Amino acid sequence: MTTMTEASVREFKMPDVGEGLTEAEILKWYVQPGDTVTDGQVVCEVETAKAAVELPIPYDGVVRDLHFPEGTTVDVGTSIIAVDVGGGSAAPAPAAEQPAAAEPAQEPKAAGSGRQPVLVGYGVATSSTRRRPRKGPEVPVQQASTAIQTELNGHTPAAPAATAPAAATAPAAQAAPAGAERPLAKPPVRKLAKDLGVDLTTVVPTGPDGIITREDVHAAVAAAVPAVPEPSVASAPAATQAPASYDTTRETRIPVKGVRKATAAAMVGSAFTAPHVTEFVTVDVTRTMKLVEELKADKEFAGLRVNPLLLIAKALLVAIRRNPDVNASWDEAAQEIVVKHYVNLGIAAATPRGLIVPNIKDAHAKTLPQLAESLGELVATARDGKTSPAAMQGGTVTITNVGVFGVDTGTPILNQGESAILAVGAIKPQPWVHKGKVKPRQVTTLALSFDHRLVDGELGSKVLADVAAILEQPKRLITWA
């Protein structure tokens, strides 16, 4: 019965839900031990370094055990849930587990020893208590050797002074490791070393025939004085700083993991790898805002979300088509610039789990309605925390809309591996010279950061100027297309 029960239990391991990922955090379990599951049913939600993902179970059965609680980070390939696919109950199975593992281990016996030769981590554990520990026996061994050496010292040929040497050499013998040669020193020198707490085995002898002198002992003391206090002084503050630096009533510590940890690593890698250059331009986007309102009423965009970001994205795509060398990446290993003939347009999105940058695949080939549809799906999925790892891979350029927070502009950091990122500031009425007169116009500030290894000042300026020109005169979407 035990064999059949064990054979019916299937272990579901943490899968690699994204390219190159090594771990994931269990956010929520949707099942508990005893629940019935079916093939394809979602059993838990996990967060990787790229996104939150729901995991379906690949077989039918009854949940036997959840190996990790919510909030635990688990390595890819580690079993996270056990399912009894034979339909057995979850309760009696653990009781049958231990005999099943112990019985095979009791059969073979080591000849003459009575010990059971089992694999590490399997079988009964009684034999492990009979082993001689690898670490920690120094005190008993040294005490034993001290007793032996003291006894030998007490029977040395120097009978008149046997009692004094025996008492004086006991500390030295205790300090000496078992089997080590006894240092040569006269009884007064040994007494001095004992009083000063000096281990004679550590003293360098300078006397004839390797005999330790009083001067050698004093020299050892002088050499040890600066070395002993320094570690204790240095370690004392370290021991007290940790608890003192964290006041739970005034501070909150948030573990950095998952998407936030990956973003931090990527931003550091990008900032200290790619030489960033940022350029700015302030532009009148009044005509673009009018076009947005017209498109909202167009039946071709019925059911689609139309906003300024849609036309900004289209303007950047047109600017890239006019300046294709800006859409590139740096191959460090080959020391080559890789120019991309496609645009995977990244859109930075702030989510409860941190900043993520999903991208629209082949955005350059989409019509305006198709681009609007893709943007809507991307934003909605990101807000729900359901963005897949694949959606965040392979981006070429990115747009970050800091204007939604009321910010005028910024100096964005490149998404790692990309050549450029466009920051869009808040669009708001400002006094502007229009047709020779100062009038209130809808104005925004654009900032373009680019990798100066790939993009020089001229190319970066052309791209930013083209985006600004299109937003100022949206009809260029037709004439430049």
Number of C-alpha atoms within 10 A of each C-alpha: 8 14 10 10 20 16 12 15 21 19 16 17 16 21 17 15 23 18 10 7 15 16 22 27 22 23 18 15 17 11 17 14 16 17 13 17 21 15 11 12 17 16 18 19 19 24 24 28 19 28 26 25 21 19 17 16 18 13 16 18 24 23 25 25 19 16 11 15 13 14 13 12 18 19 17 16 13 14 17 20 22 20 27 26 20 16 15 19 15 19 11 10 17 14 10 14 14 14 14 14 13 15 11 12 17 14 10 12 13 9 8 6 7 10 15 19 14 18 8 8 7 12 20 16 13 10 13 12 8 9 8 9 9 7 6 9 10 12 10 10 14 18 15 14 18 22 15 13 18 20 13 11 20 19 12 14 9 11 10 9 12 14 14 13 21 20 16 21 24 19 21 22 27 20 16 20 16 16 8 9 10 14 20 17 19 14 16 14 20 27 19 15 25 17 11 13 13 20 20 26 18 12 18 16 20 12 14 8 8 12 15 22 21 17 13 19 24 16 13 19 17 11 11 12 10 10 10 10 11 10 10 10 10 10 11 10 10 10 10 10 10 9 9 8 9 12 10 8 6 6 9 9 8 6 8 10 17 21 20 20 15 17 20 15 13 16 15 12 15 19 16 9 12 20 14 21 19 21 15 18 15 14 20 25 25 20 16 21 19 13 16 17 13 11 17 16 11 10 9 11 16 12 9 19 16 23 16 16 17 18 23 21 24 22 25 24 25 22 24 22 19 15 15 18 19 26 23 23 23 18 11 8 6 7 8 11 14 13 16 14 12 18 24 23 25 28 25 21 17 14 14 10 15 16 17 23 24 28 26 23 20 13 21 20 12 15 11 17 17 14 21 22 18 18 23 15 14 21 18 12 14 22 14 11 18 15 21 19 18 14 18 20 17 17 24 25 27 28 24 21 22 17 19 12 9 12 14 20 20 21 17 22 23 26 24 20 20 23 27 30 26 29 24 24 23 19 22 16 15 14 12 16 12 11 7 7 9 11 13 15 19 20 21 23 21 24 22 26 24 28 27 16 13 23 21 13 12 8 16 23 16 16 24 22 17 20 26 24 19 25 26 18 15 22 15 15 17 9 8 13 12
